[in-house]
């Protein structure tokens, strides 16, 4: 057959086809009134409106992590200044024999990205954007 090229015979194809028909959907003990099957969590009692699932509650204190924010702003500023130095080398304002442009680009990237990430989280948290909190900023 056409699967012989891959080392598979027609016997393999017919065996696999018969295996797929061997499984059927299990009957549910908690089926709905109209024959609908209930989900896996239907036997749990529903949460009350004021009740909060403790798995998703942060255990971190709700205070502002000033040390981490200052560190992030410092990294952001240092990374930006390294990018500026690399740009000045590229434009010829700093002689390329004295510094390496790609070294400043590489180090600037390594410093800029974590600083930008944490500064952005801090800014959006301060602005009150939904989905952002100080809990997402790593504690250094």
One Martini backbone bead per residue (centre of mass of N, CA, C, O) as a GRO file, in nm:
protein
  140
    1UNK     BB    1   0.101   0.032  -0.005
    2UNK     BB    2   0.143   0.369   0.084
    3UNK     BB    3   0.294   0.278   0.371
    4UNK     BB    4   0.545   0.108   0.280
    5UNK     BB    5   0.763   0.331   0.266
    6UNK     BB    6   0.752   0.356   0.603
    7UNK     BB    7   0.715   0.042   0.706
    8UNK     BB    8   0.407   0.004   0.652
    9UNK     BB    9   0.131  -0.184   0.661
   10UNK     BB   10  -0.197  -0.274   0.620
   11UNK     BB   11  -0.219  -0.416   0.897
   12UNK     BB   12  -0.164  -0.165   1.069
   13UNK     BB   13  -0.404   0.005   0.976
   14UNK     BB   14  -0.631  -0.193   1.069
   15UNK     BB   15  -0.551  -0.199   1.368
   16UNK     BB   16  -0.586   0.107   1.426
   17UNK     BB   17  -0.886   0.127   1.342
   18UNK     BB   18  -0.994  -0.075   1.563
   19UNK     BB   19  -0.897   0.083   1.818
   20UNK     BB   20  -1.075   0.342   1.793
   21UNK     BB   21  -1.354   0.164   1.841
   22UNK     BB   22  -1.304   0.055   2.147
   23UNK     BB   23  -1.388   0.339   2.244
   24UNK     BB   24  -1.600   0.492   2.492
   25UNK     BB   25  -1.818   0.667   2.655
   26UNK     BB   26  -1.885   0.736   2.969
   27UNK     BB   27  -2.101   0.705   3.213
   28UNK     BB   28  -2.298   0.917   3.409
   29UNK     BB   29  -2.428   0.967   3.733
   30UNK     BB   30  -2.462   1.306   3.686
   31UNK     BB   31  -2.691   1.356   3.503
   32UNK     BB   32  -2.901   1.537   3.363
   33UNK     BB   33  -3.233   1.575   3.282
   34UNK     BB   34  -3.156   1.605   2.950
   35UNK     BB   35  -2.876   1.427   2.925
   36UNK     BB   36  -2.667   1.582   3.053
   37UNK     BB   37  -2.343   1.620   3.134
   38UNK     BB   38  -2.157   1.657   3.399
   39UNK     BB   39  -1.919   1.788   3.558
   40UNK     BB   40  -1.647   1.724   3.774
   41UNK     BB   41  -1.759   1.974   3.989
   42UNK     BB   42  -2.069   1.920   4.078
   43UNK     BB   43  -2.020   1.791   4.379
   44UNK     BB   44  -1.953   2.065   4.463
   45UNK     BB   45  -1.992   2.329   4.636
   46UNK     BB   46  -2.071   2.639   4.609
   47UNK     BB   47  -1.966   2.948   4.615
   48UNK     BB   48  -1.975   3.218   4.778
   49UNK     BB   49  -1.963   3.545   4.700
   50UNK     BB   50  -1.747   3.616   4.948
   51UNK     BB   51  -1.583   3.380   4.869
   52UNK     BB   52  -1.238   3.270   4.870
   53UNK     BB   53  -0.985   3.122   4.717
   54UNK     BB   54  -0.686   3.040   4.880
   55UNK     BB   55  -0.500   2.976   4.629
   56UNK     BB   56  -0.539   3.299   4.512
   57UNK     BB   57  -0.400   3.419   4.759
   58UNK     BB   58  -0.188   3.636   4.873
   59UNK     BB   59   0.104   3.625   5.100
   60UNK     BB   60   0.183   3.897   5.047
   61UNK     BB   61   0.247   4.198   5.115
   62UNK     BB   62   0.082   4.525   5.050
   63UNK     BB   63   0.338   4.666   5.013
   64UNK     BB   64   0.573   4.870   4.888
   65UNK     BB   65   0.862   4.788   4.683
   66UNK     BB   66   1.107   5.009   4.689
   67UNK     BB   67   1.368   4.854   4.636
   68UNK     BB   68   1.281   4.721   4.366
   69UNK     BB   69   1.209   4.984   4.216
   70UNK     BB   70   1.488   5.118   4.235
   71UNK     BB   71   1.637   4.891   4.092
   72UNK     BB   72   1.476   4.906   3.824
   73UNK     BB   73   1.542   5.201   3.756
   74UNK     BB   74   1.846   5.162   3.749
   75UNK     BB   75   1.849   4.951   3.520
   76UNK     BB   76   1.706   5.126   3.311
   77UNK     BB   77   1.918   5.359   3.308
   78UNK     BB   78   2.171   5.189   3.244
   79UNK     BB   79   2.068   5.063   2.980
   80UNK     BB   80   2.016   5.330   2.832
   81UNK     BB   81   2.309   5.436   2.850
   82UNK     BB   82   2.431   5.200   2.687
   83UNK     BB   83   2.275   5.261   2.429
   84UNK     BB   84   2.390   5.546   2.389
   85UNK     BB   85   2.685   5.465   2.362
   86UNK     BB   86   2.641   5.280   2.116
   87UNK     BB   87   2.531   5.508   1.937
   88UNK     BB   88   2.785   5.692   1.952
   89UNK     BB   89   2.971   5.485   1.822
   90UNK     BB   90   2.812   5.449   1.557
   91UNK     BB   91   2.825   5.771   1.483
   92UNK     BB   92   3.138   5.870   1.592
   93UNK     BB   93   3.171   6.025   1.876
   94UNK     BB   94   3.306   5.754   1.947
   95UNK     BB   95   3.575   5.576   1.930
   96UNK     BB   96   3.597   5.236   1.834
   97UNK     BB   97   3.880   5.167   1.975
   98UNK     BB   98   3.782   5.214   2.284
   99UNK     BB   99   3.504   5.067   2.212
  100UNK     BB  100   3.230   4.838   2.220
  101UNK     BB  101   2.930   4.826   2.076
  102UNK     BB  102   2.831   4.525   2.133
  103UNK     BB  103   2.879   4.531   2.436
  104UNK     BB  104   2.668   4.755   2.499
  105UNK     BB  105   2.428   4.611   2.378
  106UNK     BB  106   2.436   4.353   2.549
  107UNK     BB  107   2.440   4.482   2.834
  108UNK     BB  108   2.196   4.665   2.791
  109UNK     BB  109   1.994   4.433   2.757
  110UNK     BB  110   2.046   4.286   3.033
  111UNK     BB  111   1.956   4.551   3.196
  112UNK     BB  112   1.693   4.667   3.064
  113UNK     BB  113   1.473   4.441   3.070
  114UNK     BB  114   1.425   4.408   3.382
  115UNK     BB  115   1.375   4.708   3.434
  116UNK     BB  116   1.129   4.741   3.248
  117UNK     BB  117   0.946   4.524   3.366
  118UNK     BB  118   0.929   4.636   3.662
  119UNK     BB  119   0.849   4.929   3.593
  120UNK     BB  120   0.584   4.861   3.450
  121UNK     BB  121   0.443   4.726   3.687
  122UNK     BB  122   0.460   4.969   3.878
  123UNK     BB  123   0.306   5.170   3.700
  124UNK     BB  124   0.038   5.007   3.661
  125UNK     BB  125  -0.021   4.986   3.961
  126UNK     BB  126  -0.030   5.290   4.022
  127UNK     BB  127  -0.268   5.334   3.803
  128UNK     BB  128  -0.475   5.071   3.833
  129UNK     BB  129  -0.445   4.831   3.667
  130UNK     BB  130  -0.570   4.552   3.557
  131UNK     BB  131  -0.359   4.276   3.672
  132UNK     BB  132  -0.182   4.456   3.862
  133UNK     BB  133   0.097   4.401   4.095
  134UNK     BB  134   0.350   4.390   4.335
  135UNK     BB  135   0.375   4.073   4.330
  136UNK     BB  136   0.531   4.064   4.036
  137UNK     BB  137   0.772   4.168   4.183
  138UNK     BB  138   1.078   4.100   4.243
  139UNK     BB  139   1.279   4.013   4.522
  140UNK     BB  140   1.612   4.141   4.591
   0.00000   0.00000   0.00000
